[in-house]
Amino acid sequence: MSRIRRAALVLLALAVVLTVGAAGAAAQTAGFEEGFDSPEPAGWELMGGAAVEDGSLVLRGGQAAFLPQGWGDGRLQVTFEYRGTGLLLISYAVAEESRYSLLLIDDGALVLQQVAAGQPAEIGTSGGPVATEATPMTLTVSVTSGEHTVALDGQTVLRATGSAPGDGGGLEIRVEGEREVRIDSVGGESGGAPPNEPTTAAAAATTTTAAAAGDSSGLGDLLDDFFGVQADNVNIGEFALNLALAALLAFILGRAYVLWGSALANRRRFAPNFVLVAVTTTFIILVVRSSVALSLGLVGALSIVRFRAAIKDPEELAYMFLAVGIGIGLGDNQRLITILALAAAIAVIGLRRLLRRREVDFNLHISLAADGPGAVDLTAATAALQPHCSRLRLSRYDESPTGTEAAFLAEFRDADALHRAREALRRLDPGLALTFLDDKGLA
């Protein structure tokens, strides 16, 4: 297979992975952002007379807005203010007869309900007033593996665990009673992580009450939070997908290294290490990212283990760092960013290679040695090698009273060409000592 065809295959494989990964990542993030700059916001269904006024979505009693956006685990953010008595319901993962509904009631408290088979059940409350009338505020809802975290202006006010009435669904905002709500913006994405803000006094009071109910002591909770499994548990399907993607991206990186690298080491033997490094890094990051204790243990382990394998060529080190970067990115579920970064890196490498196209590219080092001064005839040796090499260059010539040695850099299209070159040198002088040193291997 010619060099051009191999390079085209590498780029084609990367393009396929980039397209599929981008589609998957887009499905993963499912991001949306609406600032209500248009009287008819795209994708939204306004019901009961709801309308956009002065850059805000205005909802009054009996009015609602619905966005049929697939949304399950993830992060939802609503910036709004309200006046009057009544209810504000923000429902997410809305499907037929199932949803989660966050209620802002008359006294400014928040209540989270889980609706399954049309029957609502309370699963969490703020424990007291947290919202203030006629005050702009930002409400953030984060859902990860069934754990719901609600924050108001950056302060966590409610935490609850649900049994997930559905894997995803739409978003509905409804107002009941005499309440008026002005919504400035709504945004969200799937795969969001719950914020780590300090809890408010109301949320702290709720936590204290639950602790007093008898689960465990405060010290026990602290130890569980530090050493135990965190809320952000590893999803097995996601774990397998990231490992497979790490292996594929590292393989593409290896092919680019073999075709376009310039290190003198055997690149075909070194490239498979990228797959192992990327997969191992992905596994480590996926495991330790959810536990502070495991992260500290990893730092301690790396301070003890000494890696003795020396990487002498800076290019090898650069490619190895890129393989580690692939593992770190996929270990943190940043699939789209990782694929884009690899695509950009390979594009830069390919562009440099294209700009250096006129330079000689060699895959074998040939050494000729014979006893006595002038024993190696450079003109004859060059003439013997030239017909069988696509490129040939003399790199060193040593002559001493005891012997002569010449070194060439050569590129052979295949093993047959190498065999014919060896036979030509043997016919030139059967006493020549020949050495062929592999650079990146024959095609």
N, C-alpha and C positions, 0 to 999 in steps of 0.2 A: 504494500500500500504506500502510495507516495506521501511525501511530507505534507503537501497541500491538502490532500484528502483527509489525512489524520487530523490536521488542524481544523478543517471544516467540521469533522465529526465532533471534536471537542466543543467547538463553538455551538454546534447544533444541539448537543446534549445540554449544554449550559442554558441555551435559549429555552429548551423544553422545560427544564427544571425551574427556570426563572418564571415562565408563564404559569406553570402549575402551582409553584410556590406562592406566587403573587395572588392567584385566585384563591388558594387555600388560606393565605394570610388575610386576604380581604374578608373571606367568610369568617375567619377567626376573630378579627377585630370588629367587623360589622359596625364600623363607626358611622355616626351621623352627628350633624351639628345644624341647629336651626336658630337663627337670630330674629326671625319674623320681620325681615325687611320688606317682604312682599305681602300684599293683601291676601294672596292665595299661596300659602307655604306649600312647597312641593311635597307630595306624598301624604300630607295630612288630610284627615276628614274632619271638618268643623260641623258640629251638630247643635241643634237647638238655638241657632242664632249666634253662636260664638263667632268672633271676628277679630281681625288684626287692626289695632288702633294705635297710631303713633309709634310704630315699631315694637309693639307688645301684643301678645295674644291675651285678649280679655275674655274671661269666663265669669258668668253670673249664674245664679241658681237655676239648675236644670240644664245647663249648657255643658258641652264636653268637646274634647278634641282627641282624635284617635290616629295613631301612626302604626300601620301594619308592618312593623319592623321586627324581623326575627331577633329576639333578645332574651337570653337566659342568664347564664353566668356572665358577669361583667360589671360595668360601672355606668351609672346614670346620674346626670347632673342637671338640676333645674334651678334657675335663678328667678325669683318671684317676690311679690309682696301681696298682702291680702288686707281686706277690711270687712267688717261686719261679722255677724254670727252665721254659723252653718258648718259645712264640711268641705274640705278639699281632699279629694281622693286621687292619689297617683298610683295607678295600677300598672304592673309590668309582668312580662311573661304571660300576657293575656291570650288565652285560648278558649275554646268552647268549654264553658262551665268550670274553668280553672284559671287562677291568677294569684298574684300577690298584690295586696292593696295596702298602701300606706295612707293613713287617715290623719289629717290635721284637724283636731276637734276644737270646740269653742274656746276652751281655756288655754290653747296653744300647746297642748301635749300631742305627742305622736303615738299612734297605735299601728302595729303591723299585723295584718290579717293574712292568713292563707286560705284561699277558696278552692275547694276540691269538690267535684260533683255538685257545684252550685251552693255548697254549704260553707259559710265563713267560719273561721276559727282563729282566735287571737293567739299569736305566737311571740309577741314582744311589745313592750311599751317603753316610753321614755321615762315613766315614773313621775312625771310632773310637767309643768309648762316649760317649753324650750323655745317657742317662737313668739315673736312680738308683732302685734298688728301695726300696719302702716310702716313697716321697716323692710327695706330690700334685704333679702337673704338668699343664700345659696344652699340648696339641699343636695347632698350626694348620697347615692345608694350604691353600695358595692356588694356583689354576690360572688362568692367563691366556694365551690363544692358544698352548696347548701347553707353556707354561713352568710347571713345578711348583716351588713354594717351600715348604719345610717349616721351621717354627719351633717351638722348644721353650721355653716360658716367655719368649716374646718375643725369643729369640735364633735367628737363622737357622742351621740346621744342615745343610741339604741343598738343593741346587738341581739340577734335571734337566730335560731336554727330551724329551717323548714325541711319538709320532706319532698320538696320539688314537685308541684302539681303538673309541671310540664317542662320539657327541655328548652322551650323557647316560645316566644309569641310576640304580640304587639304591645304597644304602649298606649295607655289611655289616661287622660287627665280630666276629671269631672268635678263640678262644683254643685253643692246642694244647699238649700236654705237661702238666707239673705246675704250670703257671702259674695264678695267680688274679689277676683284674683287677677292680677296682671303678671304675665309670664314674659320675661325679657329674652330668655334663651333656654333651649333644651339641647343637651348633647349626651352622647354615650358611646360606649364601645364594649364589645364582649371581651372576656379574658382579663378584666381589670382586677387589681388586687385591693383588698380593703385598706383604708388609710390607717396610719399608726399614730393618729393624733391623741392627745390626752383626753379623757372623758370629762364631761361636764359634771357639776355637782349632782344633777338629777340622775345621770347614768351611773355615777359612782354610788349613789344611794341605792339604786336598783341592784348593782353588783354586790353591795354590802348585805342587802337583804337576802339575796340568793345564797351568799356564802354562809349567812347565819342559819339558813334552812338546813344545812348539814352536809353539803357535798364534801368540803375539805376546809382546812384552815387557810388563812392568808398566806402563811409560809409555804404550805403545800401547793397552793395555786401558783405561787411564784416559781417554785421548783418545777412544777409541771409545765409552766410556760417556757422555762429555760431549757429543760431537758426533754420534754415530751414532744409528741408530734404536733405540729402547728396546724392551723386551719387550712393552710395552703397545701393540702395533701397532693401527692403526685398521682396524676391520672394515668392509668396503665396504657390506654390507647394513645394518649399524647406522648407518653414516654417512648413507646415503640416507634411512633411516627418520627420523633426527633432523632432517635438512634439511627433509623433507616436513612433519614435525610442527611444526617452527619456523614454516614458512610458514603452516600452518593456524591455529596459535595466534595468530600475529601478525595474521592476517586477522580473527579473532574480536575481538582487541583493537581493531583499527581500526574495526570496526563499532560496538563499544561507544563508542569515542571520537566517532564521527560522530553517534550517536544521543543520547548522554548528556553529551558534552562541552559546555563553555561558552565556549571560546576564541573570539575574534572573527575569527580567521583562517579561511580556507576549509578546513574540516575534511575535506571530501571529497577535496581535493587533498593534504592533509598525511598522511592515514591510510595510503595505500599505502607510505609510507616505512617504516612499522613492519615490513612483510614483509621489505624489503631489509635493514634493520638487524638483525633477528632471524636471518635466514639467514646474513648475513655474520659475525655474532658467533659463531654455531654453528660455522661453518667454521673460523674463527680458533682458537677454543678446542679443537676436535677436533684441529687440526694441532699446536698448540704445547704441548698438555698433556703430551705424551710426551717432550719434549726441553727441557732447561734452556737450551741454546744458543738455540733458537728463541724461548723465552720472553723471554730477555734481548734478543734482536734485536727483538722486538715492542715492548718498552719503549723501546729506542733509536729505533725508527721513529716511535713516537707522540710522542717528545720533539722530533722534527724537524718532523713534519707539523703545520701549523697549520690548524685548521678555522675558516673564516671565516663559516660560516652562523650567523647570530644567531637564537637561539630566544628570543623576547621574552616569551612567555606562560609562566608557571610550570606551568600545566596541561600544555602541550605537552611541557615538559621531563620532567614526571613520567611521562607516557605513554611518552616515548622511553626513559627509564630502565627502565621495565617491559619494553619490547621488548628492550632489551639484556639484562635479567635472563633473559628467555626463552631468548635465544641462549646465555648462559653456562650455564644449567641443562641445556639439551639438549646443549651441547658437552661437558659432563661426564657425560653419560648419566643424568642425574637426571630421568628422564621423569615419574615419578609426582609427585615433589616440585614440578616445574615446572608441571604441569597443576593440581595442587592450589593452588599459589600464585596462578596466573592466575584460577582459579575464585574464590578468596577475594577477590582484588582486584576482579574484576568484580561479585561479590556486594556488596562494600562500596560500589562506585560506584553500582550499581543501587539500593541501599538509600538512599544519600544523595539520589539522584534522586527516589525515591519520597517521601521525607520532604519534599522541596522541590517537590512536585508542583503546589502552588498557585501557585508563582512563575511569572512570565511567561517563555516560551521563544520567542525570536525567531530568524528566519533571514535577514532582510534589513534593511538600513538605508536609509531613504528620505530624500533631501534635496531640499527645494523652495526655489528661489531666484528672486527677481524684483527689478527695479530700483525704487527708491523706498521710503520708509518706509511700513509697513503694507501693502505690496503683496501679501503672503501672508495671506489670511484663514484663521486657524486653525480657526474654526468650520466654514467651508465645506470646507476641506481634510480635516478629520477626518470630516465627514459623507460626503465623496466616497470616502474610503478604507475606512471602517468596514464597509460591506456586503460587501467582498471579502476582508477579513482575519479570520483566526480570533483574532488578538490584535493590539493596536495601542497604542502609547504614545508620547507626545511626549517626546523626550529633550533637545532644545535649540531655543531660539528667539533669533535675533539680529536686531536692528533698528538701522539706522543711516540717516543722511541720504541715503546713496547706494543702499541696498538692504536687503532683508529676506530672511532665510534661516531655514527651519524644518527640523528633523530629527526623523524618527519611527523607532521600532523596530517592525517588523511581522513577522507570520508569515503566509505564504501556503500554502495547501494544495497548490496546483499552479501550473503556468505560466499556465493560463487565467485563474486568479484574479488573477495579477499583471498580465496583459494588460488585464483589465477595469478594474483599479484605475488603470492608466496612462491608459486612455481617459477615465475619469471625471475625472482631474486635468486632462487636456487640454481637456475640455469646460468645466471650471471656469475655466481661464485658459490660452489657447493660448501665451501668452508665458512661462509658467513654465519655469525650467530644472530638469530632473528628473535625479536621480542615484539609482541603485539599487546598493547595495553588498552583495555576497554575504557571508553569514556562514558557513553550512554547506551552502548549496545547497538547491535545491527538491527535494521528494520525487519 
